[in-house]
Amino acid sequence: MRRAAAIVALTMGACGTASAQPGTLPATALEDFPHVQISNGLITAQVYPPGEKQLYQGTRFDHAGVVFHVTYKGQDYSTYWFDRFVTDPRDESKYPPGVQHACCSVSGPVEEFAPVGFDGAGMGGRFLKPGIGIFKRTSDKYDQFPTLPALNEGQRAFKAAKNGARFTQDLDDPESGYGYSYVKTVTLVPGKPQMTIAHVLKNTGKKDIVTTVYCHNFLTLSPGSEHMVITAPFVWSAEKPLQPELVKLDGKTIRYIAPIPKGVTTMSLMNGFGDRVSDYDFTVANSKTGFGQRIRADQPIAKINMWSISTTYSLEPYIAISLKPGESKRWTYTYDYFGPGEEKTK
C-alpha cells in the first residue's frame, strides 16, 4: 500500500518497453503515472494530478479530479476497461481494437463540460471548454472527442491530504473574453463508505458561461454488465430502443439480463425525471455479488445518457450551468458504497 499523499514518479521508459503496440501503453501503466492514494479507512482511491506529462492529456474530460481504483471491501469500482492507451492527444495513428486514444483513457468518476462559444467563435476563433481551457475553432462542427491542443489552460494547483485532494484552475483569456476560477474537492468522508466531489465554478470573464457537465461513471462492477440493476426515483423510459435481449426497463428499474457481447454498445438518452433535485438519486448494483453504489447530486437533472460496453457501465446525468460575469455555481456529487447484505441508503 502506498503512503497517502506520496506521489509516484513516472518512468516512461519502462512503460514504453512494456507496451503492446508502438506508441501505446498497457492499461496497467496507469499505475506508473504520478498519483496520490487517499483513504478514510473504509474506502481507498487514487487521484491523478493534472499537468504536463501527467496521466490525462486528452481534451475531452475535465483535467481536475481523475479518480481511479475506488475500492470498498475488496471491490474495485473503477478499474481498467481498456487494454492499451495512447498518451499523446495529437497522435492520429490507427491502432488495433482495444486501444483508447488520449481523449478517453481514464476510468472512475471523471467529468466533461460542454464547449462554450463554439458556434459564435467563427472559423479560427477562440472557444472555451471548462475544466481544460481555450481552443481554436478549426471545423464546422464541434467534435465531442477533440484532439486539438489547448491555447490557454490558465494556472493550476493541486494539494492532497490523507483522505482527499483539492484541484484549482484559474483561467483568464482577454482575447476571447472568457475567464473562470474553478475549485474541485474530492473527499473520502471520515467514518463512512462515502465519497463526495464538490465544485465551485466562478465566471471571472466578460462573457456568459452557459454549459452542461456530467460525470462519466466508468463502473466496473460486473463484466459485461450482467446482473447490473439501476434504480431511480422515477419511471424510466428510453429515447431509442435498447436491446431487449440485454436490457429490460421495468418501472423505476433497469435490469441487464444478459452479458453485453464484445463489440456491442447499449446507449440511449433516458427520460422520466422531472425538475426535482430528489430525482438525482440512483442506485447501481450487481445483484449477484451485492456490491453497489448510490449516486446523488444536489442539483436537478438536465438530461441523462446511459452507455455501456462489455467492460464498463456508465450512467451519465447532466447538470445545467448558466453564469453571467461575477456569478458562481456550486454542486456536489455524493457516492455511497455498499456490499453484500448492507443497506443501500447510508
Secondary structure, DSSP 8 states (H G I E B T S, - for coil): ---TT------HHHHHHH-SSTT-EEGGGGGGS--EEEE-SSEEEEEE--STTSS---SSS-SS-EEEEEEETTEESS---SSEE---TT------TTEE-TTT---EEEEEE--BSHHHH-TT-EEEETTTEEEE--SSS--SS-----SB--EEEEEEETTEEEEEEEEEETTTTEEEEEEEEEEE-TTSSEEEEEEEEEE-SSS-EEEEEEEEEEB-SSGGGTTEEEE-SS--EESS---TTTEEEETTEEEE-S---TT--EEEEEE---S-GGG-EEEEEETTT--EEEEEESS--SEEEEEEETTEEEEEEEEEEEE-TT-EEEEEEEEEEE-TT--S--
